[in-house]
Amino acid sequence: MFNKIIIENILGINNEIELNFMSTPKKKEKKDTIIEIEPNINVNKVAGIIGANASGKSSIIHSLLELRIFLAQYKIIETAKEKNDDKMLKYISNRFLPERNLENLEKDSKIVLEMYIPRGEVPGYYTYSLIYNDKTLNEKLIYRKKYKSKKEIIIEDFCTDTKRSDIGYKCFYKDSILKDYGDVGKQLVNKFNETIKYYNTFYQYYIGDYIYPIGIDDIDYINMKETIEFIKKNEDIIIKLLKIVDSKIIGVGFEKDEDGDEVVKFKTNKKVKLNIWDLSTGTRRILQLLITIIKTIENNGIMLCDEIETALHKELVQLIIQLYLKNNNYSQLIFTTHAPEILDQSNMRNDQKFYLSCINEKVFIKKVSEINSRSDYSISKNYYIDNRFKPQPGKEEIEEFCNYIINKTTE
């Protein structure tokens, strides 16, 4: 679970912003929205980020995902080499680091993650930081057993003039490293075996089956093999979901297509069989999301969802949010949205809702609880009238632009 995220000078974010997901102490209402990770230490199960276009919402999600590429670079390269995928090798060679803010290249870029990792060889609290510019890079990993522990173990503090992850290198090539160390001495082997447990715990959590991205472009992409495997395993869940989303679908089945590949068929109440691409955009979207949600919950993972409302009615968005709120393990949902009513109707607390704005080319983020302390405060009612909120565009801007276009096209 993410406890805190700090991002600076990456993609559309040119200054430092901080998202803190630790729940407000001694807050009595909506306790089902938090999870206790140790006595009196609670983390928000769900966090929603709202803001105008170009305010930096997607930059937050993409920063976290591009960091996965950085950590997994050796795995990606070796896989591409095995498949003789020259196109991937060429693409990935320029994509190792989260992209820096192009208007602010004289300053360092930074991403810091504080995470509670509940499983692995050494569960506990990990702080990972990456600070880099066009010439140098510093990668650091710190471990604490307890949240408030003053005892910290510095697992990694690596400085280099290359664009590579030392953590990624050690985890991917650990067998080769151990072999080389074995030629030097047992003491070096023992030391590496002790520290690799920490590396592996963080590395496997961050690039393994624990963090799941889903964005607006995923509507047009379906991993058919994964989808079929999921539906076979969870057919009862799929049927129950489809009854909510599309009442004419009463069942699912599987057939071979012309190429002999297995495909899924959705049966309607009029005995018609639909391919997955015959379903509505919203039905496909909620199906994709459900697959990701189930995997996240089963693995105590994190779902990062950009523009959660894409192709979905707001009630279906509430269904997604409620699945995380009602779950009692260490799974977590972090999402962005343009729609204030999604946050108002979500049963989330105001310290789980973040408002992002871009003013004078600087990005600012605040919890809604910092803007107004009332638990019944409505973002929807204040979104267009409160000067602290800057929706894009405003009514006057819309009116001015429309008049300009109409006048221009009727001259």
PyMOL commands that set and color helices and strands:
alter all, ss='L'
color gray80, all
select helices_A, chain A and resi 31-33+57-71+73-82+86-92+166-172+174-184+186-207+216-220+224-233+235-245+276-278+281-298+314-325+340-344+350-352+368-371+379-382+395-409
alter helices_A, ss='H'
color red, helices_A
select strands_A, chain A and resi 2-10+13-20+34-38+41-44+46-51+109-117+124-132+137-144+153-160+211-214+249-256+262-268+273-274+302-305+332-337+353-359+362-367
alter strands_A, ss='S'
color yellow, strands_A
deselect
rebuild
show_as cartoon
